[in-house]
Amino acid sequence: MTTATSAPVAPVYTVSQERRIVTAIPGPRSQELHERRRAVVSEGVSSVLPVYIAKANGAVLVDVDGNQFLDFGAGIGVTTVGHTEAHVVEAAAEQLQDVIHTLFTITPYEEYVRVAELLAEHTPGDWAKKTVLVNSGAEAVENGVKIARKYTGRRAVAVLDHAYHGRTNLTMAMNYKAMPYATGFGPLAGDVYHAPSSYPYHDGLSGADAAARTTSWLEKVVGASDLACLVVEPIQGEGGFMVPAEGYLPALQEWCTANGVVLIADEIQSGMARSGHYYASEVFGLEPDLVLTAKGIAGGLPLAAVTGRAEIMDSSQPGGLGGTFGGNPVACAAAVAVFESIEANDLLSQASRIGDTLKDGLAELAADYDIIGDIRGHGAMIAIELVKSGTAQTTKEPFAAAVTHIAEYAAQQGVLFLTAGTYGNVLRFLPSLAVTDELIADGLSVLRDALATLERP
């Protein structure tokens, strides 16, 4: 078991923290690998950029052709502490020498217990908490819903418009957007209801008014007495980094508590220091009954968790929760190291620094390009919504083609941006907390060049 370091440790990088393009993108070796891939990998597993990565460190990816990419995606928020962060690598390597697998439900081990202790300490809410560890975000969502149904004895599940929760059968039904996640994969799970959410840029509602709309819809369409849980992303991820209006989430929590509904915060993308807090719920004063953690928890190893009020978590019968690989010792050792690195290197402050730097730079771009209709997010989770020129103050018509152009242009220059949004018109910035202000400035310079080359409709 690793032990916490007492002072910030200056990172030592094994890859120079800079972008460098030395071949066409994709390069010849990536093209060769892509042909091999097409023969044996399902077309359903698509890739944003067909360059094949040989090494990653800090905030930089290196492909098999020697090209270096500035990574503003972090594996969709997974490598939050940085690619191959030294403390995480050391902890995982040490654990590999001791125990790789026994299955916690047969013969347990300390690493699982320690992760559960850390989650109890760092998730919102000052009450007794317990945890179950699983493998992925979607599995955490499934288990959270299962636990809520068991605790309440109720059937229905509510989610919010523009939500994304996964690709399993239940989570496909919970997603707002069917294509590509659910199209053709039915029948989908039933008793899942989609309530209107808070989207200030488009609906203009206060938090109180948006919450009243949501809860009124739930009462009329579902009925509070049949509702087991309401699952919310404090900052919606795939939906476009939507930040709800002030007061929206606490009002939902108040309604859930009054009606015996379990409030579940899906913090799979927004948790683990990403927002400048351990969990984005803290930004909004939200204290959920259950919190779902995944992505950034183990520095790139597969691990996820459901953490919540002890009485809710204990409602399951023995043997009702768990799985063969859930809480694997190596992934757990890495997760302990992630928590330690967050503390030792003051990564909460680093997330806030990154958010401030991004927002300042994006505001400068918005002053020159009116297609940047909205800049939103917290910490190292920032997005811009692009709309067609002249519509930012009126119809706010989505400009998805601009996002596609920017992402493709930037990739050719060695910068990896992620797209998002229900209408495909959101560009998101989800870098690791290792990214420097200099690298951010470099990435934004490429964004400016991409905007300058954009053809306007």
C-alpha positions as a Python dict, from the first residue, in 0.01 Angstrom:
ca = {
    (1, 'M'): (0, 0, 0),
    (2, 'T'): (132, 342, -96),
    (3, 'T'): (167, 625, 153),
    (4, 'A'): (89, 992, 101),
    (5, 'T'): (367, 1233, 17),
    (6, 'S'): (389, 1540, 238),
    (7, 'A'): (481, 1811, -12),
    (8, 'P'): (421, 1891, -380),
    (9, 'V'): (652, 1693, -607),
    (10, 'A'): (783, 1863, -921),
    (11, 'P'): (682, 1643, -1217),
    (12, 'V'): (956, 1471, -1416),
    (13, 'Y'): (839, 1416, -1771),
    (14, 'T'): (956, 1136, -1996),
    (15, 'V'): (810, 1313, -2300),
    (16, 'S'): (883, 1676, -2384),
    (17, 'Q'): (569, 1878, -2312),
    (18, 'E'): (520, 2025, -2656),
    (19, 'R'): (336, 1945, -2976),
    (20, 'R'): (544, 1838, -3272),
    (21, 'I'): (425, 1712, -3610),
    (22, 'V'): (681, 1530, -3823),
    (23, 'T'): (461, 1339, -4071),
    (24, 'A'): (124, 1374, -4238),
    (25, 'I'): (-164, 1297, -4001),
    (26, 'P'): (-219, 1006, -3986),
    (27, 'G'): (138, 899, -4052),
    (28, 'P'): (247, 587, -4246),
    (29, 'R'): (274, 357, -3942),
    (30, 'S'): (-65, 469, -3814),
    (31, 'Q'): (-212, 402, -4158),
    (32, 'E'): (-64, 51, -4158),
    (33, 'L'): (-207, -17, -3813),
    (34, 'H'): (-543, 118, -3919),
    (35, 'E'): (-559, -133, -4204),
    (36, 'R'): (-482, -413, -3959),
    (37, 'R'): (-747, -279, -3724),
    (38, 'R'): (-1015, -271, -3994),
    (39, 'A'): (-969, -643, -4051),
    (40, 'V'): (-1024, -747, -3690),
    (41, 'V'): (-1193, -470, -3485),
    (42, 'S'): (-1566, -407, -3503),
    (43, 'E'): (-1671, -100, -3702),
    (44, 'G'): (-1890, -17, -3404),
    (45, 'V'): (-1574, 80, -3215),
    (46, 'S'): (-1489, 401, -3397),
    (47, 'S'): (-1204, 643, -3327),
    (48, 'V'): (-1207, 1022, -3341),
    (49, 'L'): (-855, 1035, -3483),
    (50, 'P'): (-691, 727, -3641),
    (51, 'V'): (-343, 791, -3506),
    (52, 'Y'): (-204, 509, -3294),
    (53, 'I'): (-46, 608, -2967),
    (54, 'A'): (283, 456, -2858),
    (55, 'K'): (356, 667, -2550),
    (56, 'A'): (182, 925, -2333),
    (57, 'N'): (308, 1142, -2051),
    (58, 'G'): (180, 1453, -1878),
    (59, 'A'): (-43, 1634, -2125),
    (60, 'V'): (114, 1494, -2443),
    (61, 'L'): (45, 1190, -2663),
    (62, 'V'): (312, 1044, -2895),
    (63, 'D'): (199, 835, -3190),
    (64, 'V'): (382, 549, -3360),
    (65, 'D'): (518, 790, -3621),
    (66, 'G'): (675, 1019, -3361),
    (67, 'N'): (413, 1295, -3378),
    (68, 'Q'): (337, 1466, -3047),
    (69, 'F'): (-17, 1583, -2972),
    (70, 'L'): (-128, 1826, -2706),
    (71, 'D'): (-412, 1636, -2540),
    (72, 'F'): (-717, 1842, -2441),
    (73, 'G'): (-925, 1527, -2391),
    (74, 'A'): (-737, 1317, -2133),
    (75, 'G'): (-909, 1003, -2253),
    (76, 'I'): (-1242, 1183, -2194),
    (77, 'G'): (-1145, 1292, -1847),
    (78, 'V'): (-965, 977, -1736),
    (79, 'T'): (-600, 1080, -1705),
    (80, 'T'): (-685, 1376, -1484),
    (81, 'V'): (-360, 1362, -1288),
    (82, 'G'): (-164, 1331, -1615),
    (83, 'H'): (-72, 1051, -1851),
    (84, 'T'): (154, 792, -1681),
    (85, 'E'): (177, 1003, -1367),
    (86, 'A'): (482, 873, -1179),
    (87, 'H'): (318, 806, -841),
    (88, 'V'): (30, 617, -1002),
    (89, 'V'): (266, 409, -1217),
    (90, 'E'): (482, 324, -915),
    (91, 'A'): (183, 222, -703),
    (92, 'A'): (35, 2, -976),
    (93, 'A'): (371, -160, -1052),
    (94, 'E'): (429, -236, -685),
    (95, 'Q'): (83, -390, -653),
    (96, 'L'): (141, -604, -964),
    (97, 'Q'): (423, -775, -775),
    (98, 'D'): (199, -861, -480),
    (99, 'V'): (-159, -944, -577),
    (100, 'I'): (-322, -899, -917),
    (101, 'H'): (-654, -1071, -845),
    (102, 'T'): (-831, -1276, -584),
    (103, 'L'): (-1190, -1142, -615),
    (104, 'F'): (-1289, -925, -321),
    (105, 'T'): (-1612, -1121, -263),
    (106, 'I'): (-1408, -1438, -199),
    (107, 'T'): (-1088, -1323, -29),
    (108, 'P'): (-1073, -946, 31),
    (109, 'Y'): (-771, -716, 47),
    (110, 'E'): (-678, -380, 198),
    (111, 'E'): (-661, -177, -124),
    (112, 'Y'): (-1038, -205, -181),
    (113, 'V'): (-1107, -96, 176),
    (114, 'R'): (-871, 200, 147),
    (115, 'V'): (-1041, 327, -170),
    (116, 'A'): (-1378, 303, 4),
    (117, 'E'): (-1238, 501, 299),
    (118, 'L'): (-1109, 774, 68),
    (119, 'L'): (-1441, 795, -116),
    (120, 'A'): (-1629, 823, 213),
    (121, 'E'): (-1399, 1107, 311),
    (122, 'H'): (-1409, 1304, -14),
    (123, 'T'): (-1762, 1264, -153),
    (124, 'P'): (-2011, 1535, -51),
    (125, 'G'): (-2219, 1489, 263),
    (126, 'D'): (-2133, 1460, 630),
    (127, 'W'): (-2282, 1122, 714),
    (128, 'A'): (-2184, 755, 727),
    (129, 'K'): (-2112, 627, 375),
    (130, 'K'): (-2037, 297, 212),
    (131, 'T'): (-1910, 200, -133),
    (132, 'V'): (-1922, -77, -391),
    (133, 'L'): (-1644, -84, -653),
    (134, 'V'): (-1712, -187, -1012),
    (135, 'N'): (-1537, -158, -1348),
    (136, 'S'): (-1685, 126, -1551),
    (137, 'G'): (-1903, 433, -1540),
    (138, 'A'): (-2199, 259, -1700),
    (139, 'E'): (-2171, -23, -1448),
    (140, 'A'): (-2171, 233, -1167),
    (141, 'V'): (-2490, 386, -1308),
    (142, 'E'): (-2656, 45, -1332),
    (143, 'N'): (-2564, -38, -974),
    (144, 'G'): (-2671, 302, -845),
    (145, 'V'): (-3015, 255, -997),
    (146, 'K'): (-3035, -102, -871),
    (147, 'I'): (-2950, 6, -517),
    (148, 'A'): (-3202, 292, -526),
    (149, 'R'): (-3478, 59, -644),
    (150, 'K'): (-3397, -190, -372),
    (151, 'Y'): (-3393, 78, -101),
    (152, 'T'): (-3715, 250, -204),
    (153, 'G'): (-3909, -48, -335),
    (154, 'R'): (-4007, 171, -630),
    (155, 'R'): (-3969, 107, -1002),
    (156, 'A'): (-3921, 431, -1198),
    (157, 'V'): (-3597, 604, -1291),
    (158, 'A'): (-3577, 970, -1396),
    (159, 'V'): (-3297, 1142, -1583),
    (160, 'L'): (-3257, 1487, -1735),
    (161, 'D'): (-3269, 1604, -2094),
    (162, 'H'): (-2927, 1612, -2267),
    (163, 'A'): (-2794, 1344, -2031),
    (164, 'Y'): (-2546, 1073, -2116),
    (165, 'H'): (-2498, 774, -1887),
    (166, 'G'): (-2346, 488, -2090),
    (167, 'R'): (-2385, 214, -2350),
    (168, 'T'): (-2530, -77, -2150),
    (169, 'N'): (-2896, -170, -2187),
    (170, 'L'): (-3025, 40, -1898),
    (171, 'T'): (-2794, 335, -1962),
    (172, 'M'): (-2882, 344, -2332),
    (173, 'A'): (-3241, 406, -2224),
    (174, 'M'): (-3120, 679, -1987),
    (175, 'N'): (-2934, 873, -2257),
    (176, 'Y'): (-3103, 1172, -2417),
    (177, 'K'): (-2957, 1110, -2763),
    (178, 'A'): (-3023, 776, -2934),
    (179, 'M'): (-2772, 802, -3218),
    (180, 'P'): (-2520, 644, -3204),
    (181, 'Y'): (-2559, 496, -2857),
    (182, 'A'): (-2893, 315, -2885),
    (183, 'T'): (-3003, 313, -3248),
    (184, 'G'): (-3089, -42, -3353),
    (185, 'F'): (-3000, -195, -3016),
    (186, 'G'): (-3352, -221, -2870),
    (187, 'P'): (-3570, -315, -2700),
    (188, 'L'): (-3444, -80, -2431),
    (189, 'A'): (-3506, -95, -2059),
    (190, 'G'): (-3839, 44, -1944),
    (191, 'D'): (-3951, 270, -1660),
    (192, 'V'): (-3698, 538, -1757),
    (193, 'Y'): (-3829, 894, -1785),
    (194, 'H'): (-3660, 1203, -1933),
    (195, 'A'): (-3741, 1526, -1752),
    (196, 'P'): (-3661, 1879, -1874),
    (197, 'S'): (-3332, 2012, -1742),
    (198, 'S'): (-3171, 2350, -1682),
    (199, 'Y'): (-2995, 2488, -1992),
    (200, 'P'): (-2949, 2859, -1914),
    (201, 'Y'): (-2799, 2956, -2249),
    (202, 'H'): (-3111, 2840, -2430),
    (203, 'D'): (-3400, 2841, -2183),
    (204, 'G'): (-3311, 3156, -1990),
    (205, 'L'): (-3477, 3021, -1676),
    (206, 'S'): (-3364, 3087, -1321),
    (207, 'G'): (-3263, 2787, -1115),
    (208, 'A'): (-3588, 2803, -919),
    (209, 'D'): (-3804, 2821, -1232),
    (210, 'A'): (-3613, 2543, -1409),
    (211, 'A'): (-3641, 2321, -1101),
    (212, 'A'): (-4014, 2390, -1075),
    (213, 'R'): (-4049, 2285, -1439),
    (214, 'T'): (-3854, 1963, -1376),
    (215, 'T'): (-4038, 1862, -1060),
    (216, 'S'): (-4379, 1950, -1201),
    (217, 'W'): (-4304, 1728, -1499),
    (218, 'L'): (-4197, 1442, -1272),
    (219, 'E'): (-4507, 1471, -1058),
    (220, 'K'): (-4740, 1471, -1358),
    (221, 'V'): (-4571, 1219, -1586),
    (222, 'V'): (-4415, 973, -1340),
    (223, 'G'): (-4563, 1037, -997),
    (224, 'A'): (-4330, 1090, -703),
    (225, 'S'): (-4460, 783, -520),
    (226, 'D'): (-4340, 556, -802),
    (227, 'L'): (-4000, 722, -851),
    (228, 'A'): (-3699, 538, -711),
    (229, 'C'): (-3430, 784, -816),
    (230, 'L'): (-3342, 1096, -1007),
    (231, 'V'): (-3001, 1071, -1176),
    (232, 'V'): (-2830, 1401, -1254),
    (233, 'E'): (-2493, 1506, -1392),
    (234, 'P'): (-2398, 1819, -1194),
    (235, 'I'): (-2223, 1935, -1513),
    (236, 'Q'): (-2353, 1742, -1810),
    (237, 'G'): (-2070, 1583, -2006),
    (238, 'E'): (-2159, 1453, -2352),
    (239, 'G'): (-2456, 1689, -2353),
    (240, 'G'): (-2216, 1979, -2387),
    (241, 'F'): (-2083, 2069, -2041),
    (242, 'M'): (-2413, 2229, -1950),
    (243, 'V'): (-2389, 2413, -1620),
    (244, 'P'): (-2731, 2445, -1453),
    (245, 'A'): (-2865, 2776, -1329),
    (246, 'E'): (-2783, 2871, -972),
    (247, 'G'): (-3009, 2700, -723),
    (248, 'Y'): (-3138, 2437, -968),
    (249, 'L'): (-2969, 2131, -819),
    (250, 'P'): (-3033, 2216, -451),
    (251, 'A'): (-3401, 2264, -538),
    (252, 'L'): (-3409, 1920, -697),
    (253, 'Q'): (-3245, 1775, -389),
    (254, 'E'): (-3503, 1938, -163),
    (255, 'W'): (-3784, 1792, -373),
    (256, 'C'): (-3626, 1445, -377),
    (257, 'T'): (-3578, 1444, 0),
    (258, 'A'): (-3937, 1554, 59),
    (259, 'N'): (-4068, 1277, -166),
    (260, 'G'): (-3840, 989, -64),
    (261, 'V'): (-3661, 985, -401),
    (262, 'V'): (-3293, 889, -406),
    (263, 'L'): (-3087, 1164, -570),
    (264, 'I'): (-2793, 1016, -761),
    (265, 'A'): (-2512, 1241, -885),
    (266, 'D'): (-2340, 1097, -1191),
    (267, 'E'): (-1994, 1245, -1135),
    (268, 'I'): (-1826, 1004, -1374),
    (269, 'Q'): (-1686, 1285, -1590),
    (270, 'S'): (-1705, 1581, -1351),
    (271, 'G'): (-1559, 1417, -1039),
    (272, 'M'): (-1208, 1355, -907),
    (273, 'A'): (-1078, 1716, -894),
    (274, 'R'): (-1188, 1803, -1245),
    (275, 'S'): (-1403, 2104, -1141),
    (276, 'G'): (-1159, 2250, -887),
    (277, 'H'): (-1336, 2046, -619),
    (278, 'Y'): (-1321, 1674, -562),
    (279, 'Y'): (-1678, 1658, -694),
    (280, 'A'): (-1866, 1913, -903),
    (281, 'S'): (-2165, 1871, -668),
    (282, 'E'): (-1968, 2089, -427),
    (283, 'V'): (-1974, 2376, -677),
    (284, 'F'): (-2353, 2388, -648),
    (285, 'G'): (-2399, 2307, -279),
    (286, 'L'): (-2539, 1964, -369),
    (287, 'E'): (-2514, 1670, -128),
    (288, 'P'): (-2644, 1367, -321),
    (289, 'D'): (-2766, 1047, -160),
    (290, 'L'): (-2545, 845, -396),
    (291, 'V'): (-2238, 957, -595),
    (292, 'L'): (-2104, 774, -899),
    (293, 'T'): (-1729, 790, -963),
    (294, 'A'): (-1526, 652, -1255),
    (295, 'K'): (-1296, 787, -1529),
    (296, 'G'): (-1033, 986, -1334),
    (297, 'I'): (-1035, 776, -1017),
    (298, 'A'): (-750, 538, -1108),
    (299, 'G'): (-530, 736, -1345),
    (300, 'G'): (-626, 527, -1648),
    (301, 'L'): (-691, 187, -1496),
    (302, 'P'): (-1051, 60, -1505),
    (303, 'L'): (-1232, 134, -1179),
    (304, 'A'): (-1564, 286, -1079),
    (305, 'A'): (-1767, 326, -764),
    (306, 'V'): (-2107, 384, -614),
    (307, 'T'): (-2073, 569, -283),
    (308, 'G'): (-2357, 685, -65),
    (309, 'R'): (-2555, 692, 254),
    (310, 'A'): (-2479, 377, 449),
    (311, 'E'): (-2846, 288, 501),
    (312, 'I'): (-2911, 304, 126),
    (313, 'M'): (-2596, 112, 33),
    (314, 'D'): (-2675, -157, 292),
    (315, 'S'): (-3026, -220, 157),
    (316, 'S'): (-2893, -484, -82),
    (317, 'Q'): (-2885, -844, 35),
    (318, 'P'): (-2536, -1004, 69),
    (319, 'G'): (-2419, -1115, -273),
    (320, 'G'): (-2645, -868, -452),
    (321, 'L'): (-2358, -637, -540),
    (322, 'G'): (-2011, -701, -680),
    (323, 'G'): (-1851, -866, -980),
    (324, 'T'): (-1546, -1062, -1090),
    (325, 'F'): (-1315, -768, -1161),
    (326, 'G'): (-1478, -489, -963),
    (327, 'G'): (-1225, -332, -727),
    (328, 'N'): (-925, -505, -880),
    (329, 'P'): (-623, -465, -646),
    (330, 'V'): (-400, -300, -908),
    (331, 'A'): (-669, -49, -1005),
    (332, 'C'): (-735, 18, -636),
    (333, 'A'): (-365, 82, -566),
    (334, 'A'): (-362, 327, -856),
    (335, 'A'): (-673, 498, -718),
    (336, 'V'): (-511, 546, -377),
    (337, 'A'): (-214, 704, -555),
    (338, 'V'): (-448, 936, -747),
    (339, 'F'): (-599, 1065, -423),
    (340, 'E'): (-250, 1113, -282),
    (341, 'S'): (-132, 1298, -593),
    (342, 'I'): (-430, 1531, -582),
    (343, 'E'): (-341, 1627, -227),
    (344, 'A'): (38, 1633, -261),
    (345, 'N'): (36, 1841, -578),
    (346, 'D'): (-257, 2068, -489),
    (347, 'L'): (-441, 1963, -802),
    (348, 'L'): (-768, 2125, -695),
    (349, 'S'): (-594, 2461, -728),
    (350, 'Q'): (-441, 2350, -1057),
    (351, 'A'): (-788, 2273, -1194),
    (352, 'S'): (-905, 2621, -1097),
    (353, 'R'): (-595, 2774, -1257),
    (354, 'I'): (-662, 2584, -1579),
    (355, 'G'): (-1026, 2695, -1584),
    (356, 'D'): (-934, 3061, -1535),
    (357, 'T'): (-669, 3046, -1807),
    (358, 'L'): (-902, 2876, -2054),
    (359, 'K'): (-1191, 3113, -1988),
    (360, 'D'): (-971, 3420, -2027),
    (361, 'G'): (-826, 3295, -2354),
    (362, 'L'): (-1165, 3188, -2490),
    (363, 'A'): (-1318, 3525, -2397),
    (364, 'E'): (-1052, 3694, -2611),
    (365, 'L'): (-1146, 3469, -2902),
    (366, 'A'): (-1518, 3534, -2847),
    (367, 'A'): (-1455, 3908, -2879),
    (368, 'D'): (-1329, 3845, -3232),
    (369, 'Y'): (-1559, 3561, -3338),
    (370, 'D'): (-1930, 3599, -3278),
    (371, 'I'): (-1992, 3230, -3347),
    (372, 'I'): (-1870, 3158, -2992),
    (373, 'G'): (-2210, 3194, -2831),
    (374, 'D'): (-2136, 3062, -2484),
    (375, 'I'): (-1833, 2984, -2266),
    (376, 'R'): (-1914, 2766, -1969),
    (377, 'G'): (-1780, 2516, -1718),
    (378, 'H'): (-1575, 2494, -1402),
    (379, 'G'): (-1210, 2409, -1350),
    (380, 'A'): (-1054, 2189, -1616),
    (381, 'M'): (-1398, 2122, -1766),
    (382, 'I'): (-1471, 2411, -2001),
    (383, 'A'): (-1666, 2429, -2325),
    (384, 'I'): (-1771, 2671, -2595),
    (385, 'E'): (-2098, 2645, -2782),
    (386, 'L'): (-2077, 2755, -3145),
    (387, 'V'): (-2372, 2918, -3320),
    (388, 'K'): (-2411, 3065, -3665),
    (389, 'S'): (-2302, 3425, -3706),
    (390, 'G'): (-2563, 3677, -3603),
    (391, 'T'): (-2772, 3426, -3407),
    (392, 'A'): (-2595, 3437, -3069),
    (393, 'Q'): (-2845, 3687, -2929),
    (394, 'T'): (-3149, 3556, -3116),
    (395, 'T'): (-3209, 3200, -3234),
    (396, 'K'): (-2871, 3062, -3125),
    (397, 'E'): (-2874, 2830, -3424),
    (398, 'P'): (-2625, 2544, -3376),
    (399, 'F'): (-2312, 2551, -3595),
    (400, 'A'): (-2200, 2189, -3583),
    (401, 'A'): (-1993, 2217, -3900),
    (402, 'A'): (-1769, 2470, -3727),
    (403, 'V'): (-1691, 2227, -3446),
    (404, 'T'): (-1612, 1951, -3694),
    (405, 'H'): (-1380, 2182, -3888),
    (406, 'I'): (-1200, 2299, -3575),
    (407, 'A'): (-1142, 1946, -3444),
    (408, 'E'): (-1011, 1825, -3780),
    (409, 'Y'): (-791, 2130, -3835),
    (410, 'A'): (-646, 2114, -3484),
    (411, 'A'): (-564, 1743, -3517),
    (412, 'Q'): (-352, 1818, -3823),
    (413, 'Q'): (-163, 2076, -3615),
    (414, 'G'): (-107, 1842, -3322),
    (415, 'V'): (-390, 1942, -3087),
    (416, 'L'): (-661, 1699, -2979),
    (417, 'F'): (-995, 1867, -2903),
    (418, 'L'): (-1317, 1682, -2817),
    (419, 'T'): (-1659, 1759, -2958),
    (420, 'A'): (-1985, 1729, -2767),
    (421, 'G'): (-2339, 1858, -2741),
    (422, 'T'): (-2680, 1728, -2830),
    (423, 'Y'): (-2655, 1919, -3159),
    (424, 'G'): (-2284, 1853, -3214),
    (425, 'N'): (-2196, 2221, -3177),
    (426, 'V'): (-1990, 2218, -2857),
    (427, 'L'): (-1611, 2207, -2834),
    (428, 'R'): (-1493, 2087, -2495),
    (429, 'F'): (-1165, 2131, -2312),
    (430, 'L'): (-1096, 1845, -2074),
    (431, 'P'): (-716, 1847, -2025),
    (432, 'S'): (-521, 1674, -1754),
    (433, 'L'): (-431, 1885, -1454),
    (434, 'A'): (-68, 1860, -1569),
    (435, 'V'): (-130, 2101, -1857),
    (436, 'T'): (60, 2429, -1824),
    (437, 'D'): (-58, 2779, -1911),
    (438, 'E'): (196, 2776, -2195),
    (439, 'L'): (44, 2462, -2344),
    (440, 'I'): (-305, 2608, -2307),
    (441, 'A'): (-193, 2923, -2489),
    (442, 'D'): (-46, 2707, -2765),
    (443, 'G'): (-368, 2511, -2800),
    (444, 'L'): (-576, 2828, -2811),
    (445, 'S'): (-348, 2970, -3083),
    (446, 'V'): (-434, 2667, -3295),
    (447, 'L'): (-802, 2723, -3217),
    (448, 'R'): (-768, 3084, -3336),
    (449, 'D'): (-608, 2965, -3660),
    (450, 'A'): (-890, 2714, -3708),
    (451, 'L'): (-1151, 2985, -3662),
    (452, 'A'): (-970, 3207, -3912),
    (453, 'T'): (-987, 2935, -4178),
    (454, 'L'): (-1353, 2853, -4116),
    (455, 'E'): (-1598, 2906, -4400),
    (456, 'R'): (-1904, 3090, -4273),
    (457, 'P'): (-2253, 2986, -4386),
}
